[in-house]
Amino acid sequence: MHTSQNLFEEMNAYNLRVNLDLVKHLIHQKFEDERAITLMSHIVNAHQIWNDRVLGKVNQILVFGQHTFDEMKQQIIENSNITIDILNSKNLDEVIEYKNTKGQTFTNSICQIFLHIFNHSSYHRGQINQLLSRAGKEAMISDYIFYNRTALL
């Protein structure tokens, strides 16, 4: 039986692997579409912003700031490591108060925040795959169950 802790650790491992794989896939496909780079950068930035919110840090990241592929890979690993640290040091039921990018104050549990991070990443990976397909490039399989079945986690 999975505990919430175990499940989030597994989802974090999946998110790390699939995001790194997607960056590698974009490089391999020679796909430097501006929208795809913006979306992939946004996945990376949003994860960092949410980690910072959980840790009570002031946001220094632009939500849609663009990165090189190498910067993306480095930040994906950093985000995952910070998420692991949070999972090991915080109660998932703890409620965090934070301000969004418009300065509005909200509260959510760490559990809700991590569900959002992983769902948000999946949503935008789907958009990137759609852009790849429309450009006649090969989309990448990014389904959680595929990664789970193939023992990539």
C-alpha positions as protocol buffer text, in pm:
chain_id: "A"
residue {
  index: 1
  type: MET
  ca { x: 0 y: 0 z: 0 }
}
residue {
  index: 2
  type: HIS
  ca { x: 129 y: 342 z: -94 }
}
residue {
  index: 3
  type: THR
  ca { x: 143 y: 614 z: 166 }
}
residue {
  index: 4
  type: SER
  ca { x: 102 y: 974 z: 51 }
}
residue {
  index: 5
  type: GLN
  ca { x: 474 y: 1019 z: 110 }
}
residue {
  index: 6
  type: ASN
  ca { x: 561 y: 721 z: -111 }
}
residue {
  index: 7
  type: LEU
  ca { x: 321 y: 826 z: -382 }
}
residue {
  index: 8
  type: PHE
  ca { x: 461 y: 1180 z: -399 }
}
residue {
  index: 9
  type: GLU
  ca { x: 817 y: 1044 z: -403 }
}
residue {
  index: 10
  type: GLU
  ca { x: 720 y: 822 z: -697 }
}
residue {
  index: 11
  type: MET
  ca { x: 544 y: 1107 z: -877 }
}
residue {
  index: 12
  type: ASN
  ca { x: 848 y: 1328 z: -824 }
}
residue {
  index: 13
  type: ALA
  ca { x: 1075 y: 1058 z: -968 }
}
residue {
  index: 14
  type: TYR
  ca { x: 843 y: 1023 z: -1267 }
}
residue {
  index: 15
  type: ASN
  ca { x: 825 y: 1400 z: -1316 }
}
residue {
  index: 16
  type: LEU
  ca { x: 1206 y: 1424 z: -1303 }
}
residue {
  index: 17
  type: ARG
  ca { x: 1255 y: 1146 z: -1555 }
}
residue {
  index: 18
  type: VAL
  ca { x: 984 y: 1242 z: -1802 }
}
residue {
  index: 19
  type: ASN
  ca { x: 1080 y: 1612 z: -1801 }
}
residue {
  index: 20
  type: LEU
  ca { x: 1446 y: 1528 z: -1862 }
}
residue {
  index: 21
  type: ASP
  ca { x: 1342 y: 1284 z: -2134 }
}
residue {
  index: 22
  type: LEU
  ca { x: 1124 y: 1546 z: -2301 }
}
residue {
  index: 23
  type: VAL
  ca { x: 1409 y: 1797 z: -2311 }
}
residue {
  index: 24
  type: LYS
  ca { x: 1634 y: 1528 z: -2463 }
}
residue {
  index: 25
  type: HIS
  ca { x: 1356 y: 1442 z: -2709 }
}
residue {
  index: 26
  type: LEU
  ca { x: 1324 y: 1805 z: -2818 }
}
residue {
  index: 27
  type: ILE
  ca { x: 1700 y: 1818 z: -2875 }
}
residue {
  index: 28
  type: HIS
  ca { x: 1695 y: 1487 z: -3066 }
}
residue {
  index: 29
  type: GLN
  ca { x: 1403 y: 1602 z: -3281 }
}
residue {
  index: 30
  type: LYS
  ca { x: 1587 y: 1931 z: -3345 }
}
residue {
  index: 31
  type: PHE
  ca { x: 1269 y: 2103 z: -3236 }
}
residue {
  index: 32
  type: GLU
  ca { x: 1348 y: 2456 z: -3130 }
}
residue {
  index: 33
  type: ASP
  ca { x: 996 y: 2588 z: -3167 }
}
residue {
  index: 34
  type: GLU
  ca { x: 960 y: 2903 z: -2955 }
}
residue {
  index: 35
  type: ARG
  ca { x: 623 y: 2797 z: -2811 }
}
residue {
  index: 36
  type: ALA
  ca { x: 758 y: 2453 z: -2713 }
}
residue {
  index: 37
  type: ILE
  ca { x: 1063 y: 2609 z: -2546 }
}
residue {
  index: 38
  type: THR
  ca { x: 839 y: 2857 z: -2363 }
}
residue {
  index: 39
  type: LEU
  ca { x: 613 y: 2575 z: -2241 }
}
residue {
  index: 40
  type: MET
  ca { x: 903 y: 2354 z: -2130 }
}
residue {
  index: 41
  type: SER
  ca { x: 1063 y: 2651 z: -1954 }
}
residue {
  index: 42
  type: HIS
  ca { x: 728 y: 2725 z: -1790 }
}
residue {
  index: 43
  type: ILE
  ca { x: 707 y: 2368 z: -1655 }
}
residue {
  index: 44
  type: VAL
  ca { x: 1050 y: 2416 z: -1499 }
}
residue {
  index: 45
  type: ASN
  ca { x: 978 y: 2767 z: -1368 }
}
residue {
  index: 46
  type: ALA
  ca { x: 641 y: 2675 z: -1216 }
}
residue {
  index: 47
  type: HIS
  ca { x: 790 y: 2381 z: -1026 }
}
residue {
  index: 48
  type: GLN
  ca { x: 1061 y: 2610 z: -887 }
}
residue {
  index: 49
  type: ILE
  ca { x: 808 y: 2879 z: -794 }
}
residue {
  index: 50
  type: TRP
  ca { x: 590 y: 2629 z: -608 }
}
residue {
  index: 51
  type: ASN
  ca { x: 889 y: 2482 z: -423 }
}
residue {
  index: 52
  type: ASP
  ca { x: 986 y: 2836 z: -321 }
}
residue {
  index: 53
  type: ARG
  ca { x: 633 y: 2906 z: -198 }
}
residue {
  index: 54
  type: VAL
  ca { x: 633 y: 2593 z: 17 }
}
residue {
  index: 55
  type: LEU
  ca { x: 967 y: 2699 z: 163 }
}
residue {
  index: 56
  type: GLY
  ca { x: 847 y: 3055 z: 225 }
}
residue {
  index: 57
  type: LYS
  ca { x: 1094 y: 3206 z: -22 }
}
residue {
  index: 58
  type: VAL
  ca { x: 1024 y: 3519 z: -223 }
}
residue {
  index: 59
  type: ASN
  ca { x: 962 y: 3446 z: -591 }
}
residue {
  index: 60
  type: GLN
  ca { x: 1255 y: 3552 z: -811 }
}
residue {
  index: 61
  type: ILE
  ca { x: 1151 y: 3356 z: -1122 }
}
residue {
  index: 62
  type: LEU
  ca { x: 955 y: 3473 z: -1423 }
}
residue {
  index: 63
  type: VAL
  ca { x: 665 y: 3236 z: -1487 }
}
residue {
  index: 64
  type: PHE
  ca { x: 731 y: 3235 z: -1863 }
}
residue {
  index: 65
  type: GLY
  ca { x: 1102 y: 3316 z: -1867 }
}
residue {
  index: 66
  type: GLN
  ca { x: 1283 y: 3108 z: -2127 }
}
residue {
  index: 67
  type: HIS
  ca { x: 1581 y: 2880 z: -2068 }
}
residue {
  index: 68
  type: THR
  ca { x: 1827 y: 2694 z: -2284 }
}
residue {
  index: 69
  type: PHE
  ca { x: 1791 y: 2316 z: -2293 }
}
residue {
  index: 70
  type: ASP
  ca { x: 2096 y: 2280 z: -2068 }
}
residue {
  index: 71
  type: GLU
  ca { x: 1952 y: 2526 z: -1815 }
}
residue {
  index: 72
  type: MET
  ca { x: 1622 y: 2336 z: -1822 }
}
residue {
  index: 73
  type: LYS
  ca { x: 1793 y: 2004 z: -1748 }
}
residue {
  index: 74
  type: GLN
  ca { x: 1988 y: 2155 z: -1459 }
}
residue {
  index: 75
  type: GLN
  ca { x: 1680 y: 2319 z: -1307 }
}
residue {
  index: 76
  type: ILE
  ca { x: 1466 y: 2005 z: -1349 }
}
residue {
  index: 77
  type: ILE
  ca { x: 1718 y: 1814 z: -1136 }
}
residue {
  index: 78
  type: GLU
  ca { x: 1736 y: 2097 z: -882 }
}
residue {
  index: 79
  type: ASN
  ca { x: 1355 y: 2116 z: -858 }
}
residue {
  index: 80
  type: SER
  ca { x: 1333 y: 1742 z: -799 }
}
residue {
  index: 81
  type: ASN
  ca { x: 1598 y: 1752 z: -527 }
}
residue {
  index: 82
  type: ILE
  ca { x: 1424 y: 2039 z: -351 }
}
residue {
  index: 83
  type: THR
  ca { x: 1093 y: 1853 z: -373 }
}
residue {
  index: 84
  type: ILE
  ca { x: 1255 y: 1547 z: -212 }
}
residue {
  index: 85
  type: ASP
  ca { x: 1389 y: 1767 z: 68 }
}
residue {
  index: 86
  type: ILE
  ca { x: 1040 y: 1912 z: 122 }
}
residue {
  index: 87
  type: LEU
  ca { x: 882 y: 1564 z: 123 }
}
residue {
  index: 88
  type: ASN
  ca { x: 1134 y: 1452 z: 384 }
}
residue {
  index: 89
  type: SER
  ca { x: 1103 y: 1755 z: 610 }
}
residue {
  index: 90
  type: LYS
  ca { x: 743 y: 1878 z: 594 }
}
residue {
  index: 91
  type: ASN
  ca { x: 401 y: 1740 z: 679 }
}
residue {
  index: 92
  type: LEU
  ca { x: 201 y: 1704 z: 355 }
}
residue {
  index: 93
  type: ASP
  ca { x: -112 y: 1826 z: 535 }
}
residue {
  index: 94
  type: GLU
  ca { x: 58 y: 2152 z: 635 }
}
residue {
  index: 95
  type: VAL
  ca { x: -121 y: 2454 z: 490 }
}
residue {
  index: 96
  type: ILE
  ca { x: 93 y: 2715 z: 318 }
}
residue {
  index: 97
  type: GLU
  ca { x: -4 y: 3077 z: 271 }
}
residue {
  index: 98
  type: TYR
  ca { x: 150 y: 3236 z: -37 }
}
residue {
  index: 99
  type: LYS
  ca { x: 104 y: 3515 z: -288 }
}
residue {
  index: 100
  type: ASN
  ca { x: 52 y: 3443 z: -656 }
}
residue {
  index: 101
  type: THR
  ca { x: 229 y: 3642 z: -926 }
}
residue {
  index: 102
  type: LYS
  ca { x: -48 y: 3904 z: -908 }
}
residue {
  index: 103
  type: GLY
  ca { x: 9 y: 3954 z: -535 }
}
residue {
  index: 104
  type: GLN
  ca { x: -313 y: 3779 z: -427 }
}
residue {
  index: 105
  type: THR
  ca { x: -290 y: 3570 z: -110 }
}
residue {
  index: 106
  type: PHE
  ca { x: -403 y: 3205 z: -109 }
}
residue {
  index: 107
  type: THR
  ca { x: -366 y: 2897 z: 109 }
}
residue {
  index: 108
  type: ASN
  ca { x: -323 y: 2535 z: 7 }
}
residue {
  index: 109
  type: SER
  ca { x: -184 y: 2223 z: 168 }
}
residue {
  index: 110
  type: ILE
  ca { x: 155 y: 2095 z: 55 }
}
residue {
  index: 111
  type: CYS
  ca { x: -29 y: 1786 z: -71 }
}
residue {
  index: 112
  type: GLN
  ca { x: -250 y: 2002 z: -295 }
}
residue {
  index: 113
  type: ILE
  ca { x: 51 y: 2196 z: -419 }
}
residue {
  index: 114
  type: PHE
  ca { x: 237 y: 1882 z: -522 }
}
residue {
  index: 115
  type: LEU
  ca { x: -72 y: 1743 z: -695 }
}
residue {
  index: 116
  type: HIS
  ca { x: -89 y: 2071 z: -884 }
}
residue {
  index: 117
  type: ILE
  ca { x: 281 y: 2066 z: -981 }
}
residue {
  index: 118
  type: PHE
  ca { x: 261 y: 1715 z: -1127 }
}
residue {
  index: 119
  type: ASN
  ca { x: -73 y: 1771 z: -1301 }
}
residue {
  index: 120
  type: HIS
  ca { x: 44 y: 2108 z: -1438 }
}
residue {
  index: 121
  type: SER
  ca { x: 357 y: 1948 z: -1584 }
}
residue {
  index: 122
  type: SER
  ca { x: 154 y: 1672 z: -1751 }
}
residue {
  index: 123
  type: TYR
  ca { x: -82 y: 1925 z: -1906 }
}
residue {
  index: 124
  type: HIS
  ca { x: 199 y: 2125 z: -2065 }
}
residue {
  index: 125
  type: ARG
  ca { x: 389 y: 1813 z: -2179 }
}
residue {
  index: 126
  type: GLY
  ca { x: 73 y: 1726 z: -2371 }
}
residue {
  index: 127
  type: GLN
  ca { x: 75 y: 2068 z: -2534 }
}
residue {
  index: 128
  type: ILE
  ca { x: 440 y: 2023 z: -2635 }
}
residue {
  index: 129
  type: ASN
  ca { x: 362 y: 1681 z: -2784 }
}
residue {
  index: 130
  type: GLN
  ca { x: 80 y: 1839 z: -2982 }
}
residue {
  index: 131
  type: LEU
  ca { x: 320 y: 2101 z: -3119 }
}
residue {
  index: 132
  type: LEU
  ca { x: 565 y: 1826 z: -3216 }
}
residue {
  index: 133
  type: SER
  ca { x: 293 y: 1633 z: -3398 }
}
residue {
  index: 134
  type: ARG
  ca { x: 166 y: 1939 z: -3582 }
}
residue {
  index: 135
  type: ALA
  ca { x: 519 y: 2008 z: -3704 }
}
residue {
  index: 136
  type: GLY
  ca { x: 551 y: 1654 z: -3839 }
}
residue {
  index: 137
  type: LYS
  ca { x: 789 y: 1550 z: -3561 }
}
residue {
  index: 138
  type: GLU
  ca { x: 762 y: 1246 z: -3338 }
}
residue {
  index: 139
  type: ALA
  ca { x: 572 y: 1300 z: -3014 }
}
residue {
  index: 140
  type: MET
  ca { x: 713 y: 1140 z: -2699 }
}
residue {
  index: 141
  type: ILE
  ca { x: 525 y: 890 z: -2487 }
}
residue {
  index: 142
  type: SER
  ca { x: 501 y: 1056 z: -2149 }
}
residue {
  index: 143
  type: ASP
  ca { x: 227 y: 861 z: -1972 }
}
residue {
  index: 144
  type: TYR
  ca { x: 295 y: 777 z: -1609 }
}
residue {
  index: 145
  type: ILE
  ca { x: 179 y: 416 z: -1651 }
}
residue {
  index: 146
  type: PHE
  ca { x: 416 y: 367 z: -1946 }
}
residue {
  index: 147
  type: TYR
  ca { x: 707 y: 481 z: -1733 }
}
residue {
  index: 148
  type: ASN
  ca { x: 587 y: 266 z: -1445 }
}
residue {
  index: 149
  type: ARG
  ca { x: 543 y: -44 z: -1668 }
}
residue {
  index: 150
  type: THR
  ca { x: 881 y: -7 z: -1828 }
}
residue {
  index: 151
  type: ALA
  ca { x: 1054 y: 14 z: -1491 }
}
residue {
  index: 152
  type: LEU
  ca { x: 1201 y: 352 z: -1576 }
}
residue {
  index: 153
  type: LEU
  ca { x: 1122 y: 479 z: -1228 }
}
